[in-house]
Amino acid sequence: MQCGADGLTETAREELTAAGLRPRRLHSTETDTLTSRERRAADMAARGHTDSEIAKELNTDEQAAVRLLSAVCRKLGTDRTGLRPVSDPT
């Protein structure tokens, strides 16, 4: 966890498991949650490409590209303006 709540996270995972539930796998970085296609779309969007350009690069239609970027933003907890290029270390 990035906020320093590792102990709380572990306790919560143990409680969920004890209750018979299967907690989601923890990810080491934000982009671990993205598929390769989502990561590619996010990178293009972060670099200023339009939905149409992203769709063309991914061999899909513009509506599918918009849905893909919506999923990316939901997973990362941001909007399109908060996306950073994949190669950006910050």
PyRosetta script that sets phi, psi and omega in degrees:
from pyrosetta import init, pose_from_sequence

init()
pose = pose_from_sequence("MQCGADGLTETAREELTAAGLRPRRLHSTETDTLTSRERRAADMAARGHTDSEIAKELNTDEQAAVRLLSAVCRKLGTDRTGLRPVSDPT")
pose.set_psi(1, 145.0)
pose.set_omega(1, -177.9)
pose.set_phi(2, -84.6)
pose.set_psi(2, -18.2)
pose.set_omega(2, -175.1)
pose.set_phi(3, -92.8)
pose.set_psi(3, 2.1)
pose.set_omega(3, 178.6)
pose.set_phi(4, 85.8)
pose.set_psi(4, 16.4)
pose.set_omega(4, -177.8)
pose.set_phi(5, -102.3)
pose.set_psi(5, 41.1)
pose.set_omega(5, -176.8)
pose.set_phi(6, -59.7)
pose.set_psi(6, -42.0)
pose.set_omega(6, -179.8)
pose.set_phi(7, -63.8)
pose.set_psi(7, -43.4)
pose.set_omega(7, 178.6)
pose.set_phi(8, -64.8)
pose.set_psi(8, -40.3)
pose.set_omega(8, 178.8)
pose.set_phi(9, -61.1)
pose.set_psi(9, -45.9)
pose.set_omega(9, -179.4)
pose.set_phi(10, -64.4)
pose.set_psi(10, -41.9)
pose.set_omega(10, 178.0)
pose.set_phi(11, -61.7)
pose.set_psi(11, -44.2)
pose.set_omega(11, 179.7)
pose.set_phi(12, -62.6)
pose.set_psi(12, -42.4)
pose.set_omega(12, 178.8)
pose.set_phi(13, -62.8)
pose.set_psi(13, -41.3)
pose.set_omega(13, 178.6)
pose.set_phi(14, -63.8)
pose.set_psi(14, -42.3)
pose.set_omega(14, 179.0)
pose.set_phi(15, -64.2)
pose.set_psi(15, -42.9)
pose.set_omega(15, 177.9)
pose.set_phi(16, -62.5)
pose.set_psi(16, -43.2)
pose.set_omega(16, 178.8)
pose.set_phi(17, -64.0)
pose.set_psi(17, -42.5)
pose.set_omega(17, 179.1)
pose.set_phi(18, -62.8)
pose.set_psi(18, -29.5)
pose.set_omega(18, 179.3)
pose.set_phi(19, -82.3)
pose.set_psi(19, 1.5)
pose.set_omega(19, 178.0)
pose.set_phi(20, 88.3)
pose.set_psi(20, 10.5)
pose.set_omega(20, 179.4)
pose.set_phi(21, -97.7)
pose.set_psi(21, 163.8)
pose.set_omega(21, 178.8)
pose.set_phi(22, -115.5)
pose.set_psi(22, 99.4)
pose.set_omega(22, 179.9)
pose.set_phi(23, -63.5)
pose.set_psi(23, 149.1)
pose.set_omega(23, 178.2)
pose.set_phi(24, -64.5)
pose.set_psi(24, 152.0)
pose.set_omega(24, 177.0)
pose.set_phi(25, -67.3)
pose.set_psi(25, 138.0)
pose.set_omega(25, 176.8)
pose.set_phi(26, -78.5)
pose.set_psi(26, 143.6)
pose.set_omega(26, -179.5)
pose.set_phi(27, -107.7)
pose.set_psi(27, 145.2)
pose.set_omega(27, -177.6)
pose.set_phi(28, -80.0)
pose.set_psi(28, -28.4)
pose.set_omega(28, 177.9)
pose.set_phi(29, -139.5)
pose.set_psi(29, 163.6)
pose.set_omega(29, -179.8)
pose.set_phi(30, -55.7)
pose.set_psi(30, -44.8)
pose.set_omega(30, -173.5)
pose.set_phi(31, -74.9)
pose.set_psi(31, -8.0)
pose.set_omega(31, 175.0)
pose.set_phi(32, -62.4)
pose.set_psi(32, -24.6)
pose.set_omega(32, -177.1)
pose.set_phi(33, -81.3)
pose.set_psi(33, -9.7)
pose.set_omega(33, -175.7)
pose.set_phi(34, -95.6)
pose.set_psi(34, 145.3)
pose.set_omega(34, 171.5)
pose.set_phi(35, -73.4)
pose.set_psi(35, 166.8)
pose.set_omega(35, 179.5)
pose.set_phi(36, -62.6)
pose.set_psi(36, -36.3)
pose.set_omega(36, 178.9)
pose.set_phi(37, -66.7)
pose.set_psi(37, -42.3)
pose.set_omega(37, 177.7)
pose.set_phi(38, -64.4)
pose.set_psi(38, -41.7)
pose.set_omega(38, -180.0)
pose.set_phi(39, -61.8)
pose.set_psi(39, -41.4)
pose.set_omega(39, 179.2)
pose.set_phi(40, -64.4)
pose.set_psi(40, -45.1)
pose.set_omega(40, 178.7)
pose.set_phi(41, -63.9)
pose.set_psi(41, -42.9)
pose.set_omega(41, 179.5)
pose.set_phi(42, -62.5)
pose.set_psi(42, -41.5)
pose.set_omega(42, 179.4)
pose.set_phi(43, -62.8)
pose.set_psi(43, -44.4)
pose.set_omega(43, 179.6)
pose.set_phi(44, -64.3)
pose.set_psi(44, -42.8)
pose.set_omega(44, 179.9)
pose.set_phi(45, -63.2)
pose.set_psi(45, -41.2)
pose.set_omega(45, 179.8)
pose.set_phi(46, -64.2)
pose.set_psi(46, -28.7)
pose.set_omega(46, 179.8)
pose.set_phi(47, -87.9)
pose.set_psi(47, 4.9)
pose.set_omega(47, 172.9)
pose.set_phi(48, 93.9)
pose.set_psi(48, 9.4)
pose.set_omega(48, 178.2)
pose.set_phi(49, -70.6)
pose.set_psi(49, 148.6)
pose.set_omega(49, 178.4)
pose.set_phi(50, -79.4)
pose.set_psi(50, 165.0)
pose.set_omega(50, 176.5)
pose.set_phi(51, -58.2)
pose.set_psi(51, -39.6)
pose.set_omega(51, 179.9)
pose.set_phi(52, -63.2)
pose.set_psi(52, -43.4)
pose.set_omega(52, 178.0)
pose.set_phi(53, -65.0)
pose.set_psi(53, -40.6)
pose.set_omega(53, 178.7)
pose.set_phi(54, -63.8)
pose.set_psi(54, -44.8)
pose.set_omega(54, 179.3)
pose.set_phi(55, -59.2)
pose.set_psi(55, -44.7)
pose.set_omega(55, -179.4)
pose.set_phi(56, -62.3)
pose.set_psi(56, -44.5)
pose.set_omega(56, 179.9)
pose.set_phi(57, -63.7)
pose.set_psi(57, -35.0)
pose.set_omega(57, -178.5)
pose.set_phi(58, -91.4)
pose.set_psi(58, 4.6)
pose.set_omega(58, -179.9)
pose.set_phi(59, 55.3)
pose.set_psi(59, 50.5)
pose.set_omega(59, 179.0)
pose.set_phi(60, -142.4)
pose.set_psi(60, -179.6)
pose.set_omega(60, 178.1)
pose.set_phi(61, -91.4)
pose.set_psi(61, 166.7)
pose.set_omega(61, -174.9)
pose.set_phi(62, -63.3)
pose.set_psi(62, -37.4)
pose.set_omega(62, 179.7)
pose.set_phi(63, -63.1)
pose.set_psi(63, -39.8)
pose.set_omega(63, 178.4)
pose.set_phi(64, -66.4)
pose.set_psi(64, -37.1)
pose.set_omega(64, 178.0)
pose.set_phi(65, -64.8)
pose.set_psi(65, -40.2)
pose.set_omega(65, 178.4)
pose.set_phi(66, -63.5)
pose.set_psi(66, -43.9)
pose.set_omega(66, 177.9)
pose.set_phi(67, -62.8)
pose.set_psi(67, -40.1)
pose.set_omega(67, 179.7)
pose.set_phi(68, -63.2)
pose.set_psi(68, -45.6)
pose.set_omega(68, 179.0)
pose.set_phi(69, -67.2)
pose.set_psi(69, -32.0)
pose.set_omega(69, 175.9)
pose.set_phi(70, -63.8)
pose.set_psi(70, -42.1)
pose.set_omega(70, 177.7)
pose.set_phi(71, -64.0)
pose.set_psi(71, -40.7)
pose.set_omega(71, 178.1)
pose.set_phi(72, -59.6)
pose.set_psi(72, -50.2)
pose.set_omega(72, -178.2)
pose.set_phi(73, -62.8)
pose.set_psi(73, -39.4)
pose.set_omega(73, 178.3)
pose.set_phi(74, -63.8)
pose.set_psi(74, -45.0)
pose.set_omega(74, -179.6)
pose.set_phi(75, -64.6)
pose.set_psi(75, -37.4)
pose.set_omega(75, -177.0)
pose.set_phi(76, -89.9)
pose.set_psi(76, -8.3)
pose.set_omega(76, 178.9)
pose.set_phi(77, 67.8)
pose.set_psi(77, 40.0)
pose.set_omega(77, -179.7)
pose.set_phi(78, -144.0)
pose.set_psi(78, -177.9)
pose.set_omega(78, 171.5)
pose.set_phi(79, -114.0)
pose.set_psi(79, -177.5)
pose.set_omega(79, -175.2)
pose.set_phi(80, -59.8)
pose.set_psi(80, -33.9)
pose.set_omega(80, -179.7)
pose.set_phi(81, -70.0)
pose.set_psi(81, -18.2)
pose.set_omega(81, -179.7)
pose.set_phi(82, -92.0)
pose.set_psi(82, -0.9)
pose.set_omega(82, 179.3)
pose.set_phi(83, -75.3)
pose.set_psi(83, 142.1)
pose.set_omega(83, 176.4)
pose.set_phi(84, -117.9)
pose.set_psi(84, 147.5)
pose.set_omega(84, 175.7)
pose.set_phi(85, -57.7)
pose.set_psi(85, 144.3)
pose.set_omega(85, -178.0)
pose.set_phi(86, -57.8)
pose.set_psi(86, -36.7)
pose.set_omega(86, -177.4)
pose.set_phi(87, -79.3)
pose.set_psi(87, -4.9)
pose.set_omega(87, -179.7)
pose.set_phi(88, -78.4)
pose.set_psi(88, 115.8)
pose.set_omega(88, -175.4)
pose.set_phi(89, -74.3)
pose.set_psi(89, -10.7)
pose.set_omega(89, -177.4)
pose.set_phi(90, -91.7)
pose.dump_pdb("model.pdb")
